[in-house]
Amino acid sequence: MDPTQPRTGEVDNQPPPFAPRDLWTHDVALREALAREGASVFADRVATYGALAGGTLYDLSFDAHRDRPRLRTHDARGERLDRVEFHPHYHAVMETAIAHGVAGLSWMEAATPGSHVARAALSYLHYQAEPGSSCPLTMTHAGVPVLRREPGLHEWASKAAAPHYDPREVPIQAKTGITLGMGMTEKQGGSDVRANTTTARPVPATGDDPGEPYALAGHKWFMSAPMSDGFLVLAQAPGGLTCFLMPRRLADGAKNAFALVRLKDKLGDWSNASSEVEFHGARAWRVGEEGRGIATILEMVMLTRLDCMLGSAGLMRMALDQAIHHCSHRVAFGKRLIDQPLMRNVLADLALEAEAALALSMRVARAVDAAPRDPSEAALARIATAIGKYWICKRTPAFASEALECIGGNGYVEESLLPRLYRQAPLNSIWEGSGNVQCLDVLRALSRDPGTGPALWQELQCDGGGEPCAAALQALRAPLHDKIPIPEPAARTFVESLAQTLQASILLRANNPLANHFVATRLATPHAQNYGTLPLEVPLEQILTRAR
Ligand SMILES: Cc1cc2nc3c(=O)[nH]c(=O)nc-3n(C[C@H](O)[C@H](O)[C@H](O)COP(=O)(O)OP(=O)(O)OC[C@H]3O[C@@H](n4cnc5c(N)ncnc54)[C@H](O)[C@@H]3O)c2cc1C
């Protein structure tokens, strides 16, 4: 090579490949959280999945995401198919996830305390590798307790919890494992599901019906994972809005009477198919009483909301990990980026946010785990899910954008993971109840579920947090302890304060080495609008060492 000519083909000053990377070993905050929240007994299983998520699944995820699912409405003869075709790597991701318990570990190991916490850790790890497939995984997980309500649907519940993935289009009797979807949102109303117009008409039962049969007529404007074996659907029965299980295939193998109209052309979440669907007398079985549809499906929605928190915490972690990796190798202006003082501030600020997001998500997972045994934990799970769903999911888009910018131009290019994370980031804030809906739910919980205020107040113990924590608690005392209602327009400000005080409290009680920095930068002074604005006295080295 002629040394006088500018170099072209050589690669210099670019980081080595990010993967394979053991997402468990690298994540001290996750390892501590799993132990703290009572799931050490499952550590080996989570560790195994952490290695897979940052290795095999990470590799498979690129094709699963890029080669978007395609809808085939008809076959060559004009018969309706209503089938969605995926890249084979999507199926490989689903198979691995289900085999390792991302959808079912908490139900398969229900007798062991901590199983919900362990599955939460799996969900957090999975989202880092392939977030689109997290949608069917979480719906399958969350549908199980709803199906268990009906003795006739126990086969469905146990096959949804089973560690077997079987994408074949056959009746569930021929399968050892199944997946579930959910259909609530209609054109005229998503948040306000009472506006649903889909009807459910009772029809005569046959020997094949595992529950009371109805015929569904109407539509759903969003129904994700339409290749699922069954869907929990809301429809207007004679007695009011009711929950139903609608199978994809009937016991005799016939296709159920619903048609996939089209797949949504979405901003992100590309590996996951989200459909519009019409019901033409589709057979479905009632779950819960007529008129109790919202209450029945709420149990499912509470669990999917927890997964929104875990997913967003996972997305933060992966974005941070990518940013730190890049900045640890890239040199600009004579120093590695991670040694540039202002970049250190950005990365440390992101690390604080990611750690607090995980800590809150895993604490809520423990509350869910303990809920059947402890009414106070059940009350905490009820309200903290809405608090965390609002705050963590809302913080994620700005987080992803900042992490993307740390990587510079490469971060904006599809071959890096960051564009995928950036497109995915707003979604958890929208589905399963958007931001405002969560904030209003916090107010509703406080006014209607008398246990929630005391459970939250008890959790908000900020010993060691000094004056900033004491002041934050004092401000929350009136609504939580003295039951003074918060006006609706102030709900976001209130929930933001609850979320950050709760995060501080969890970190403080865990003796987390970053707890005081979190308090100092989130509670003591109002945090500046952008990341990278930590005050000068915060020890950036300590935070970055832990994050790495
Ligand atoms: C990719 C994707 C996949 C989806 N998959 C599914 C699925 O599988 N099954 C399913 O049932 N749904 C699904 N959804 C739908 C999703 O759950 C809804 O979009 C969501 O609940 C919001 O409902 P909406 O779109 O009707 O918006 P709207 O209800 O019209 O809400 C619009 C905005 O108004 C706010 N708002 C609503 N009420 C109030 C109020 N009282 N005060 C203040 N603000 C309010 C909301 O927070 C939101 O920000 C999916 C959505 C997306 C984007």
The ligand as an SDF file (V2000), in Angstrom:
LIG
                    3D

 53 58  0  0  0  0  0  0  0  0999 V2000
  -48.3830   -2.0860   18.0370 C   0  0  0  0  0  0  0  0  0  0  0  0
  -49.6670   -2.1630   18.7850 C   0  0  0  0  0  0  0  0  0  0  0  0
  -50.1830   -3.4000   19.0940 C   0  0  0  0  0  0  0  0  0  0  0  0
  -51.3870   -3.4940   19.7860 C   0  0  0  0  0  0  0  0  0  0  0  0
  -51.8920   -4.7320   20.0810 N   0  0  0  0  0  0  0  0  0  0  0  0
  -53.0760   -4.8220   20.7040 C   0  0  0  0  0  0  0  0  0  0  0  0
  -53.6510   -6.1000   20.9940 C   0  0  0  0  0  0  0  0  0  0  0  0
  -53.0650   -7.1390   20.7360 O   0  0  0  0  0  0  0  0  0  0  0  0
  -54.8700   -6.1330   21.5620 N   0  0  0  0  0  0  0  0  0  0  0  0
  -55.5490   -4.9970   21.8950 C   0  0  0  0  0  0  0  0  0  0  0  0
  -56.6480   -5.1010   22.4110 O   0  0  0  0  0  0  0  0  0  0  0  0
  -55.0390   -3.7770   21.6530 N   0  0  0  0  0  0  0  0  0  0  0  0
  -53.8150   -3.6670   21.0730 C   0  0  0  0  0  0  0  0  0  0  0  0
  -53.2840   -2.4310   20.8210 N   0  0  0  0  0  0  0  0  0  0  0  0
  -54.0760   -1.2510   21.0890 C   0  0  0  0  0  0  0  0  0  0  0  0
  -53.6350   -0.4550   22.3000 C   0  0  0  0  0  0  0  0  0  0  0  0
  -53.8540   -1.1670   23.4700 O   0  0  0  0  0  0  0  0  0  0  0  0
  -54.3960    0.8730   22.2430 C   0  0  0  0  0  0  0  0  0  0  0  0
  -53.9180    1.5850   21.1170 O   0  0  0  0  0  0  0  0  0  0  0  0
  -54.2370    1.6960   23.4920 C   0  0  0  0  0  0  0  0  0  0  0  0
  -54.8610    1.0650   24.5820 O   0  0  0  0  0  0  0  0  0  0  0  0
  -54.8080    3.1130   23.3390 C   0  0  0  0  0  0  0  0  0  0  0  0
  -56.1110    3.0620   22.8240 O   0  0  0  0  0  0  0  0  0  0  0  0
  -56.5090    3.9200   21.5390 P   0  0  0  0  0  0  0  0  0  0  0  0
  -55.4990    3.6510   20.4790 O   0  0  0  0  0  0  0  0  0  0  0  0
  -57.9140    3.6330   21.2140 O   0  0  0  0  0  0  0  0  0  0  0  0
  -56.3260    5.4090   21.9740 O   0  0  0  0  0  0  0  0  0  0  0  0
  -57.3820    6.3070   22.7740 P   0  0  0  0  0  0  0  0  0  0  0  0
  -58.1240    5.4790   23.7520 O   0  0  0  0  0  0  0  0  0  0  0  0
  -58.1500    7.1070   21.8170 O   0  0  0  0  0  0  0  0  0  0  0  0
  -56.3730    7.2450   23.5680 O   0  0  0  0  0  0  0  0  0  0  0  0
  -55.6260    8.2770   22.9330 C   0  0  0  0  0  0  0  0  0  0  0  0
  -54.8890    9.0450   24.0090 C   0  0  0  0  0  0  0  0  0  0  0  0
  -55.8150    9.6270   24.9010 O   0  0  0  0  0  0  0  0  0  0  0  0
  -55.4640    9.3300   26.2440 C   0  0  0  0  0  0  0  0  0  0  0  0
  -56.6830    9.2390   27.0430 N   0  0  0  0  0  0  0  0  0  0  0  0
  -57.6640    8.3330   26.9560 C   0  0  0  0  0  0  0  0  0  0  0  0
  -58.5840    8.5600   27.8940 N   0  0  0  0  0  0  0  0  0  0  0  0
  -58.1950    9.6560   28.5940 C   0  0  0  0  0  0  0  0  0  0  0  0
  -58.7260   10.3930   29.6970 C   0  0  0  0  0  0  0  0  0  0  0  0
  -59.8690   10.0340   30.2940 N   0  0  0  0  0  0  0  0  0  0  0  0
  -58.0450   11.4600   30.1500 N   0  0  0  0  0  0  0  0  0  0  0  0
  -56.8680   11.8240   29.5800 C   0  0  0  0  0  0  0  0  0  0  0  0
  -56.3240   11.1730   28.5460 N   0  0  0  0  0  0  0  0  0  0  0  0
  -56.9750   10.0910   28.0560 C   0  0  0  0  0  0  0  0  0  0  0  0
  -54.6970    8.0190   26.1800 C   0  0  0  0  0  0  0  0  0  0  0  0
  -53.8020    7.8920   27.2860 O   0  0  0  0  0  0  0  0  0  0  0  0
  -53.9570    8.1730   24.8550 C   0  0  0  0  0  0  0  0  0  0  0  0
  -52.7460    8.8420   25.0640 O   0  0  0  0  0  0  0  0  0  0  0  0
  -52.0680   -2.3140   20.1630 C   0  0  0  0  0  0  0  0  0  0  0  0
  -51.5280   -1.0660   19.8700 C   0  0  0  0  0  0  0  0  0  0  0  0
  -50.3260   -0.9850   19.1970 C   0  0  0  0  0  0  0  0  0  0  0  0
  -49.7680    0.3650   18.8820 C   0  0  0  0  0  0  0  0  0  0  0  0
  1  2  1  0
  2  3  1  0
  2 52  2  0
  3  4  2  0
  4  5  1  0
  4 50  1  0
  5  6  2  0
  6  7  1  0
  6 13  1  0
  7  8  2  0
  7  9  1  0
  9 10  1  0
 10 11  2  0
 10 12  1  0
 12 13  2  0
 13 14  1  0
 14 15  1  0
 14 50  1  0
 15 16  1  0
 16 17  1  0
 16 18  1  0
 18 19  1  0
 18 20  1  0
 20 21  1  0
 20 22  1  0
 22 23  1  0
 23 24  1  0
 24 25  2  0
 24 26  1  0
 24 27  1  0
 27 28  1  0
 28 29  2  0
 28 30  1  0
 28 31  1  0
 31 32  1  0
 32 33  1  0
 33 34  1  0
 33 48  1  0
 34 35  1  0
 35 36  1  0
 35 46  1  0
 36 37  1  0
 36 45  1  0
 37 38  2  0
 38 39  1  0
 39 40  1  0
 39 45  2  0
 40 41  1  0
 40 42  2  0
 42 43  1  0
 43 44  2  0
 44 45  1  0
 46 47  1  0
 46 48  1  0
 48 49  1  0
 50 51  2  0
 51 52  1  0
 52 53  1  0
M  END
$$$$
